Amino acid sequence: KRLVCVMRRMACSECPLQQGCLYVQIFETRPDPARQLMRKYQRAPHPFCLITDFRHEDGGERAGAAHSCELRFAIRLFGEAVKAAPFVMSAVDNMAQEGLSKQRIPFRHAAFDVGNGWVKKEQNTVWPEPVLHKAVLQPVGSRVRWRLKTPLRVKANGKLVNVQTLSGDVLARAMLRRIGLMLGFFADERPDLDFSALREQAEHVRLLQADIRWNRLQRYSSRQGKLHAISGLTGEVELDFSHAPALAQLASLVPVVHLGKGTSMGLGRIEQCG
């Protein structure tokens, strides 16, 4: 926000420049008045996912030596938001200097990759153009196996689904809602989908196997000054789409857009197995 905002004393909702503001587009995303989707809502999905991978390394062998951590993460931008890529990379560079967490632990921005290989970060680097990828619907067969890499948080009947209440139709409805919204808001070319028929098919998706657990996690909100639970399901599930063939194609997009709540914080990351 500090990089792009020129109306610092004004709330985003009152700013006359909000329609062209990159910060609003990325973090305060609103429905496009020109589109007919979610017109009654004041907010739209964020046009990005955080993709996290954490590895801890020993920084020294002697007693009392400091430990170093290597943190690898990616930010996947959707639709027009890809134009903000240089600002996102610059914001990450500033974040490195100011530090992470409540303790503001600094880190060094060592290298970046925009889709064509890692490049060492040098002073006064000109941020390169990112590599663009077009998500394409792929046939995945009647059975799909997913690995829930980060906590999956989906609701059914107003409550978070847990190990006991997870079912195939719940996952199918969550998938349909997520993909429908992402296609509706950010796709250049929206496929002609019969959502009424897809919703009916979602009721026939079966959960064949589930090797899952409830993963308890918390995050600290610097804005609110307190901890928030971001717990959810991790593990592996196998779904049967035999009676939902049209929905099975959409399943190929789940690893791209993630699933459930908190995708912009890295939650709901799905990998397709096999």
Buried (B, 14 or more C-beta within 10 A) or exposed (E): BEEBBEEEEEEBEEBEEBEEBBBBBBBBBBBBEEEEBBEEEEEBBBBBBBBBEEEEEEEEEEEEEEEEEEEEEBBBBBBBBBEBBBBBBBBBBEEBEEEEEEEEEEBEBEEBEBEEEEEEBEEEBEBBEBEEEEBEBEEBEEBBBBBBBBBBBBEBEEEBBEEEEBBBBBBBBBBBBBBBBBBBBBBEEEEEBEEEEBBEBBEBBBBEEBEBEBBEEEEEEEEEEEEEEBBBBBBBBBBBBEEBEEBBBBBBBBBBBBBBBBBBBBBBBBEBEE
